[in-house]
Amino acid sequence: MTNLNHPVRRRTRDAYPVLRPKPERIVVTLFPGDTLVFRCERRRQEWYLPIAVAFRAAVLGHVRLTGKERKGARYV
């Protein structure tokens, strides 16, 4: 594992109709300081999200999906 010293940008393979009816690819940037930045390709507006918030949302989403399968499961 290496430390993050400079921003890393990646573009999605597929296009998604997130903001507009026409699907657009999403660019995700991982910044030092544990911040994710999302934007639509060829657009300037950006949305910032701390990695801790994204990780917590992923864990809670997984628990909600798989927790229903367990008998007597408690929901978070």
C-alpha positions in Angstrom: 0.0 0.0 0.0 1.3 3.5 -0.8 0.3 6.8 0.7 -1.6 9.3 -1.4 0.6 12.3 -2.2 -1.1 13.7 -5.3 -4.6 13.6 -6.7 -5.6 10.5 -8.6 -8.4 10.9 -11.2 -10.4 8.1 -12.8 -13.4 8.1 -15.2 -16.2 5.6 -15.1 -16.5 3.1 -17.9 -20.2 3.6 -18.4 -22.3 6.8 -18.6 -25.0 7.4 -16.0 -28.1 9.6 -16.2 -27.5 11.2 -12.8 -28.1 15.0 -13.3 -29.7 15.0 -16.8 -31.6 12.6 -18.9 -28.7 12.2 -21.2 -26.1 9.8 -19.7 -22.7 11.2 -18.8 -19.5 9.6 -17.6 -18.5 10.5 -14.0 -15.0 11.6 -13.0 -13.9 10.7 -9.5 -10.8 12.3 -7.9 -9.1 11.0 -4.8 -7.3 13.9 -3.0 -4.7 13.7 -0.3 -6.5 14.4 3.0 -9.0 11.6 2.3 -11.5 13.4 0.1 -13.4 12.2 -2.9 -14.5 14.6 -5.5 -17.2 13.8 -8.1 -18.1 15.6 -11.3 -19.7 14.9 -14.6 -17.3 14.7 -17.5 -16.9 18.0 -19.4 -18.5 19.9 -16.5 -16.9 22.1 -13.8 -19.3 21.7 -10.9 -17.8 19.4 -8.2 -19.2 17.6 -5.2 -16.8 16.8 -2.3 -17.3 13.9 0.0 -15.0 12.7 2.9 -14.0 9.1 2.5 -15.3 8.3 6.0 -18.8 9.4 5.0 -18.6 7.3 1.8 -17.4 4.2 3.7 -20.1 4.6 6.3 -22.8 4.8 3.6 -21.4 1.7 1.9 -21.4 -0.3 5.2 -24.9 0.8 6.2 -26.2 0.1 2.7 -24.7 -3.4 2.9 -26.1 -4.0 6.4 -29.6 -3.0 5.3 -29.5 -5.3 2.3 -28.0 -8.3 4.0 -29.5 -7.7 7.5 -33.0 -8.6 6.2 -31.8 -12.1 5.4 -30.7 -12.8 8.9 -33.3 -14.0 11.4 -33.9 -11.4 14.1 -31.6 -8.9 12.5 -31.5 -5.4 13.9 -31.4 -2.5 11.6 -29.0 0.4 11.9 
